[in-house]
């Protein structure tokens, strides 16, 4: 969640993060593989205000560097270098950072800035999209080498880990021995998470990014037909245009044998769903409270769909029978109304508490609150 949602800003955000199980996990000392995966996908870090189906959001230092730093320092502040006196970041042996660069050439240095000076082992894995499925998402593609079908996944660790050889379940032509994962079949835009623009706008909040200038190869590539019309509050569109299907995260996380996942860009919940299926403890940082609520509703819908699918590992025959008589969930959360001022009961001549008895908790209006509620802060989004 955005630190602005906390009364004490960044400090409150960090405090909530540190209270989570993922933040405390170091794993067994004799483990030969990392225990905690930290995900960052620049494609899910925001949305361009113009032609979002064609533009990858630019990397924001505010949304990337501080979050990586917070995760790296969760076990303590970095020690100063004896020679320079400057603090040197440390990557825990329990962590593996998985950073997707959006497929832009020459930007690896930007993504590596938070790790500068740290002892590290870095691998580049190429994720490549199946061409036809990528083309089917667009209105027109022509020219030479116009369609970008690949991006780099930066795998950053303290040291080389001993991952066992395994063929990826959903990409059987690739294994952990190579630096390739794919081909990734991208679902059509009418089969991804979709919401009305009025809800999507609230979901993103400050993560909607103003952009200008032309799209690269603008003359050879067009947006899908639905993006050529003017947005209206009720118009339904993809919530995230560029995220990968869940099976990508399912295969990568399974191959790394991690037990926990900290997702800095949860997007449409693809990694969260993968973690659910793999039994991995998951923690995700959403843009806003609306993102939290809508994503929770979507994941509930996706999990129920998986449980009703005989080909899915989550399939439950008993659940299918129970769902047959129940209304199908929409996957859209009902917006919660803003809480109004709470009022306590009015009492005539209230008696003071007896000795040793605590007074009733007081609400903001100064009257006793008979329910005894202390109120709640925005929880870290899980």
N, C-alpha and C positions, 0 to 999 in steps of 0.2 A: 504494500500500500504506500501511497505517497506520504513522505514524512510530514507534509502539511496537515495531514489528518490527525496528527497527535498534538496535544496541547503544548508539549515541550519540543515539538519539531523533530529534528534528526535524533536527538537524544532518546526520545520516546520510541522512535522507530527501531533504533539499535537495541534498546532495552527489551522490546518485545521479541526481536529476532533472537537475542541471546537466551531467551527463556524456552526456545523450541528445542526439541530432541535433536534435530539435524545439526543445530549449532554446537551441541555439546559432544557429538560423536567423534571419537578418534579412532575407534576400531582396535582390534587386538594388536599388540606390539609386533607379533610375529607374522602379520598378514603380508602376503607378497603382492597384493593388489590393493588399490585405493578402495576406501569404504564409502566415500561421499562424492557424488558427481555434482558439479556446479555448472548449470546450463546458462548460456546467454546466446540468444539468436537475434541479431540486429534486425531481421525481417519482421520480428514481432515486437520490436522496441518502440513502435509508434506507427503513425500513418501519415503519408504525404497528403497535404490539403488539395493537391491538384493531380489528376490522373494516377490515383493510388494503385490501380491494377498494373501499371507499368513501372512505377517508381519504387525502389527499395528505400526505406527510411534511412536517413543519414545517421551515422554514429553520433550519439550525444554524450559528451564527456560527463554531463551531470547524471545521466542515467546508467552509465557504464562504470567509469572509474571508481566512484565512491562505493558502489555496491560490491565490486570486486575487492576493494580495500577492506570493507567491513567484514566480508567473509574471511579474507586472509588473516585478519587481526582478531578473529573471535577467540583465539586461545591466548591472546596477549599481544601487547604492542611490540613492534619490531625492535631488535637490539641495534644500537649504533655501531657503525663500522669503526674499529679501533684506529684505522689510518685516517679516515676523513671526519669521523664524528657524526656522520649522517646516518639516519635510520635506514636499514636495509630490509626490505620486505622478505618474508619467509613463507614458502609454500609448505603446508603441512603434508607429511607423508601419507596422511589419510585421504587427501583430496585429489581429484582429477577435474580440471576445468575443461569444459567442452564449449568452445566459442565458434559460432558460425558467422562468417564475415560477409554474407550477402552476395557473394560472387563478384565483388568488385576487385579489379586488379590493383596490386600495389598498396593495399591498405593494412597489411599484416603488422607493420610497425605501430600503427595507431592502436590496434587491439592488444599489442604486447606491452604498451606503456605501463599499465598497473603492475606488471611483473618485472619491470626494469631493476636490475641489480640482484634479483633473487636467484638462488641456485635452482635450475629448472632443466627439464627434459621436454622437448617440444616435437610433436609430430603433426604433419599436415595430411589430412585425409580428404580426398575429393568425393563430394556427394554429387551425383549426376542424375538429372531428371530425364525421364523417357521423353523423347522429342515430340512424338505425336500428341501425347496427353498435355504437354506444355503448350503446343500450338493450338489445340482445341479450346484453350481458355481465352484465346484472343480473337479479335475480329479479322485481322489480316496479318500475315507475316511474309515478307519477301526480301530480296536482296541476298547478300553474301554474309554468312556468319552473323546474322542479325540476332537470332534468338540465343540468349545465354542460358545454357542448361546445366551449369555446374557452379559449385562454390566450395570454398575450403572450410573444413572443420579443423580448428586448431585444438589439439589435445595437449594440455599443459599440466605437467606433474613435477614433483620435486625431483624424482629420479625415475629411471626406466623400471616399469613394472613387468612382472612375468605373467602376461595374459596367455591362457591356454589357447591353442589353435582351435578355431571353431568356424564352421560355415554359417553365414547369416541365414536364419530361417526363412525370411521373406525375400532375400536376395541371394539365391543359391549359387550364383556364378561368382560370388565374392566371399572372402573369408578374412579372418583377422590377420592373415599373413600379408595381405596387400594393403595399399593405401586408397582403395576404392570401395564405395558403397553405392549400389544402384543396380539396374535403372529404377528410379523412383517414379512410379506412375502417379501423377498429380490428378486428384479428382476434379471434375468440372465445377465451376463456381456455383452451380445450382445444387451441388451436393455437399457443400461445406457449411459451416455455421453461418447463419444469416439472421439479421435483426433489422427492424425498422431504423432508419437513420436517426430519428429523435432519441432512441435508446442508445444506439451506437455512439453518438456524439457525447452523451453523458458517460458512457463506459470508458472512452479514451481520456476525457478531461484534457489536461495539459499535454498529453502525448500526441495530439494532432499537430503536425509540424507544417509550418508555412514554407512553401517552396516557390521557386521561380525558375525561369529559363525553360529551354526545350528538353524533352526527353531524348536520350541518345537514340539515333536511328529513327527519329520520329516519322520520317517519310516512308519507312519500310515496315512499320508496325502500328497496329491500331488496337484500341481497347475493345472489349466485348460490347455488343450492342446495348446492353442494359446500362453501361456506364456513359453512353453518349447522350443520355437524357438528363435534364436538370434534377438535382436532388430535391425531394420533398420530405417533410417530416415522416410520412407514412411509408415512403419507398423502402423496400426491403433489399438489402445488399449484403455481400460477404463481410463478416466482421474483421477477418484477417485474410488478406489476399495471398500471402506468400508462404504461409507455414506449411510444414511437411505433414503427411499423414502419420498417425500414431505408430505404425509399424517400424518407421525409421528409428524412433527413440527406443522402441521395444528391443530391436536387435542390437543397437549400440550399447544400451545400458546392460542388457543381458550378457553381452560379450565381456564387459568390464567387471562383472560380478560385484557391483556396488550394492550397498544395503540402504543407502539414503540418497536423496536427491534434493538439491536446493535450486529452484528454477527462478532465475531473475527476469525471465520474459515468458510467462506461461501461455500467452496468446490465447488460442482456442482450446487449450487443455490437452493437446496431443500427448505431451510428455506425462502429464498427470494420469491420463488413461493408461498409458504404457506402464507406469509405476504401479497402478492399481492391479493390473494383470500379472505383474511380476512379483508382487508382494514387497515393493520397495517403499519405504517411508518417504513421503513427498511434502515439500514445502514450497509454495509459489508466491511471488510478490506481484500482485495485480496493480493496475493503474489507479483504480478508484473503488469505492464500495459498490458501485453499480457493476463494475467488472467482476468483483467477487461474487455478487448475488447471481448474475447472469451465468457466469461460468459454473457455479455450483449446480444450477438448474440444468445446464447443458450436460455436465458430467453425469448427473443422475439419469438423464435421458439416454446417454450413450451406454452407460453400464447396463441399464435395463434392456436396451436393444441387444447388447452382447449376450446377456443371459438368455434371451429368447432365440438366439441364433445357434443352431445345432453344430455349426462348424467352428464356433468360438470356444476357447477353453473355459470361458465363464458360463457356458450353457447350463441351464437348470430346468429340467423338465417340470418340476413342481411349480416353479415360478411361472412357466408358460401357462399352466392351467389356472393359476391365480390371476394372471394378467388378462386372461380371456374375458373375464367379467368386469374388469376395471376400465375406466376411461383412459385413453392413451395420453401420456404426459406430453405437453407441448415443447418442453425444453426451454421455455422462456419464463423467467422469474417475474412475478408480479411486483412492481416497484413498491417498496415500503414507504408509507406516509411519514413525513417528518414528525418526530415526537413532539407533542405539545407539552406545556408546563404541567407537571404533576401537582395535584392538590391533596393535602392530607385531610383527614376528617376533622371537622370543627368540634371542639369539645368545650363544654361549659365548665368553667372553673376546674381546669385540669389540676390534679394533685401532683405534687413533686414526687419523684421516685424515692422509694424507701432506701434506707442505708444498704449499701452493697448491690443495689440494682442499677443497671445502666439505663440512661434515658434512651428513648426511641431515637433512631437516626433521623436527622433533619433533612428535608429536601431544600432545593434552592430558594424556595419562597420563605423559609424560616419556620414553617409549620411542621409538626411531627409527621413523619411518613409511616403510616401504620403497617405497610408491607415489609418494611425493614430492608428495602433494596438500596444498595449503595450506588447504583448506576453502573454503566460499563463504558470503557473506552473502546475504540475501534481495534479489533483483534488483528494480529498479523495474519495475512491471508494465507490459508492453508488449503 
